[in-house]
Amino acid sequence: MKKLTLSICLLLSVLGATAQNRKHIANFPLFQQYFNPALTGYEGSMVKSFYRDQWTGFEDAPRTLFASVELDLADVSAWRKTDVLKTQQEDAYSRQAGAKHAWGLSVLHDTFGPYKESQLFLSYGSRIRLSDKLSLRAGAAVTYSFQRLNGNKLTVDQSNDPEFQSVLGQDARISKLDVNLGLMLTSENFYVGYALQDVTQGGLASGEEFISAKFALQHIAQAGYRHALTEQVGLVANGIFRYDSNLGETVEGQVKAVFRNMFWLGGGYRHDLAYTANAGFRINQFRLGYVQEMPTGKANIRRNTSEFMVTYNLFPVKYPKLGKNVTMW
């Protein structure tokens, strides 16, 4: 039986110092609201979910499940009038106009050997229309996280290692209530903005001493651009920068080609950690996608990661076959 003894010990060392670890999402352009609450409802009223199987083939390797629901009040108003939301060039429905409020609820559950974490986000986004094409979005999220370390499932190289005596055979827990804030400048074809996560830096945390009270303020910058190259093919580019004083910085980018707003194929790079290849398609109101992540550089374990995603429009949407409008991120 394969055990992640070394990696789990490394994880414990990180937890003991910071009580914080960074969640990577290979399909980050499709789950923008997780990083910045100002983007709540940016793609409309949707249900989104992904499953991430990291280091495929290892027992007790990291696995992440995420689900969210977003409701844009502009969608509600437009749907009541027409029953179908249209994104055509003519007679278009634009989220830059109409209602100015969106709400979201997100849940993330992460497991890694004896370690489990659950996160809950209640987010709100509001926008101010600056012009026919530009909007300024602001958002906030109340977050709750719960972490648990089951010392009964912990395997270490030396059973009498004093560094881990306080957790072996014990059930250590910590919970945290915090706030995320964000700003975004958006249009139909680009977005750029900045967010802060864990604003109180664990000021409302409670739990065992060895994983408490050292949460760092997280800085996140995001940007994306999409453009129709021809009547059939579009190009989409997204990037994200993350930094905190505990874990340092991470930069990630992704580029993909979109065919007729129905299929996409692309690749990405997380600096010194991984390359990614992704593909997906749209069926009516569903989008289904897959990412294969290949470690490189400073990645601890040379095992690939698989990530599956699905999204669903809560209201019927009629998408163009592309033309001048790319509708995917």
N, C-alpha and C positions, 0 to 999 in steps of 0.2 A: 504494500500500500504506500503510495507516494504521499509524503507529508511536507508541507511548506514550513519546516522548522525554522530555517534561517530567515525567511521572509516574514514569518509571524513575529520572530524576535525583533526584526527591524521595525515592524509596525508598532510593537509595544514600546520600543525606544522612542519612536516619534510621539506616540500617545502620552508617554510619561513626561515628555518635555513640553508638549503644546496642546494636547487634547484636540487636535485638529488634523484632518487629512483632506486632500484635494480630490474632488470627484471629477474624473475626465469623462466627457461625452463626445464620442467620435462624430456623431451627427449633430454637433452643437448648433448649426444654423437653424435647425428645425425645432429647437427647444430654447429659444431666445429668452423667454420669460423667466427661466430658471436662474439666469445670470443677472438679468436687469428687469425689475418689475415695471419699468416704463414701457416695455414691449408687451405687456399683457394685452391680448386681443389684437396684436398688430396684424396677424394673418386672419383675423376674424374669429367667430365663435366656433371653437373646435375642441374635440377630445384628442389628447396626444398621449402616446405611451412608447417606451422603449425597454428592451431587455438587453443587458450587457453581460456577456460571459467572458471574463478576463482570464488569460492564461489557460485557454481551453485544453483539457486533458489532465489538469492537476486537481486532485481531491481537495475540497475546501478552499479553492481559489476564489478571488473576489467575484461576486455576482451582484448586479444592481438592477432593480426594477423601479421604473418611474411611470407615473400616470398624472395627468392634469386635465382640467376642464377650464376653458376660458369663454367668457360671455361678453361680447361687445354690444352695447345697447344700440349702436348704429345698425347692426344686423337685424335686431328685433324690429326696429322702426321700418326698415326697408322691406323686410320679409312680410310684414303685415299689409304692405301696399301692393306687393307684386307676387308673393308666394315663392319666387325664385330670384336669388341674387345674381345679377349679371355683371361680368367683368369685361364686357366688350369695349372696344375703342369708342364706338358710338353708343349713346344711351347707357353710359357706364355707371356702375355703382362704385363710388370711391369712399374709402374710410377716412379720407382727409376731411370730408364734410359730415354733416349729420350729428348724431349724438357724440358726446365727448367723454364718455366714461366706459370703462371695461373692468371686469372682475375676474379673478382667477383663483383656483385652488389646486395645489400641486402636492403630491406625496412621493417621496423617494425612500426606498428601503435597500440597504446595502449590507451584505454579509461577507466576511473574510475569516475563515477558520473559526476561532472562538469569539470573534468580534462581530457585533451587529449594530447598525445605526439606522434610525428612522428619522426622516425630516418631513415637516409639514409647513407649507407656505400658503398664506392667505394674502393675495396681492390685489392691488388696485392701480389702475393707470388712467390718466386724464390727459387730454391733448388740447392745445391751443392752435388754431389754424392761423399760420403766419401769412400764407398766400394761397393761390389756387393749387400750388404743387407742394408746398412745405407745411409741416406741422412740427410743433415742439411738444414732446411728450414728457410727462413727469410721472413717477410711480413710487409706490412704497409697498413693502410687504412685512407682515408680522410673521416671524418664523419660530418654529419650535423643533428642537432636535433631542433625540434620546439615544444615548450610546450605552452599550452593555458589553462587558468582557467576561466570558464564562471561563474562569480559571480551571474548572474541571476538565475542559476540552483542550487545555493548553499543553503543547509538547515543546520542551526546550532541550538543548544539547546536554546541559548539566543540571540534574535535578536539584542540586544544592546551590545553584547560582544565586547569590544574595540579591542580585538586581531584580529578580522576579519572585522572591519569597513572599512578598506582600500580595501577590495576585494568584499564585498557584493554589488551586482548590477553593478560591474565593469567587464571589459574584460581584464584580465592581460595576457601578453604574454612575452616569452623569446625565443631567438634563439641562437644557438651555433655552431660554426665551430671548429673542433678539429682533432686530429691525434691519431691513435692507432698503436702500434708497437708490434711485436712478433717474437720469435725464437722457433723452434721445431726440435728435433731429431726424425727421423721417420724411420720405416721399414715397411715391409708388415704386421707384426704382433704386432707392438707396436708403441706408440708415447709418448713423454714426452716433456714439454716445458713451456714457461713463456711468459706472455704478459702484456703490459701496455695499459690502456685505458684512454682517456681524458688527454693526455700528457701535454697540455697547461693549464689544470685545469681551464677552463672557461675564458682563456685570450682573446678569440675571441667571447665572449658572449655579447649579447645586449638585453635589455628588462626592465621590471618593477623592481623597486628596491627591492620589498619584496621577489623576487625569483631570485636574480641575484648574480653572482660573487662569489659563494662558492661551486664550483665543486671540488671534490677531485680526486687525481690521484688514479686510480684503478689498483690493482695488481691481476693477474689471473694466476694460475698454473693448468695445465691439464696433465692427463696421461691416457693411455688406453692399454689394452693387450688382445689379442684373441688367442685361441689355440684349435685345433681339439682334442677332447677327444677320439673319435672313428671315424670310417668311415662315420657315420651318424650325430653325435652330436658334437657341438663345444661350448666353453665357452668364453664369452666376459665380461670384467670388465673395467669400466671407472670411473674416479674421477675428481673432480674439486674443487679448493680452490680459494675463492675470498675475497679480503680485500681492504677497503679504510678507511680513518680516520673518515669519517662521519658515515658510517653504520657498521663499524666493520668487522668481518669475517663471512664467510659462507663456510661450507664444505659439499660436496654432493658426494655420490657414487651410482653406479648402477651395477648390475650383471644380466646377462641373458644367457639362454641356446638357442642355435641355432640348428634347425633340417634341415639338407640337404640344408643349405643356402636358405631356403624358408620360414621358420616360426621361430618366436622367442617368448620367454616368460621369464619375469624377474621381478625384484623388486629393489627398491632403497630407500635411506634415506637421507634427508636433515637435518643436525644436528639441533635438537631441534625445527624443523619447520614442517616436513612432512615425511610420508612414501609414496612410490609410487609402483604401480603395472602396468606393461606394457606388451603388446602383439602386434604382427604384422605379416605380411606376405608379400612375394614378388610375383608379377604376371608379368612375362616378365620383362619389364624395369621399372615397378612401384613398390614402396614399400608403404604400407599403415600401419599405426600404431595408437595405442590408449594408453593413460596413464590415470589412475585414481590416483589422489593425495589426501591423507588423512591427514589433519592437526593434529599436536601434539605439545606438549611443549609450546613454546612461540607464536604460531600462534594466531593472534587476533580473528579470527572467525572460529568456528567449522563447517565449510561447506566444502564438497569435491570440488575438481577441476578436470575438464575434459580437456584433451589435445589431439587433433587429428593431425596427420601428414601425409604428402604424399611427395614422392620424385620421380623423373623421370630422367632416363639416357638420355642425349641428343643424344648419339650415341649408336647403338645396342651393347649390351654386352652379351657374353655367359659365364654364371657363372657355376662353377663346382657344383656337387651335394654334395660336402663338401670334402670327402677324407682327404687330409692334409691341405686344404686351407679354412679358414673361411673368408668370404668376407663382413661381416657386422660389424658395430660398434654399 
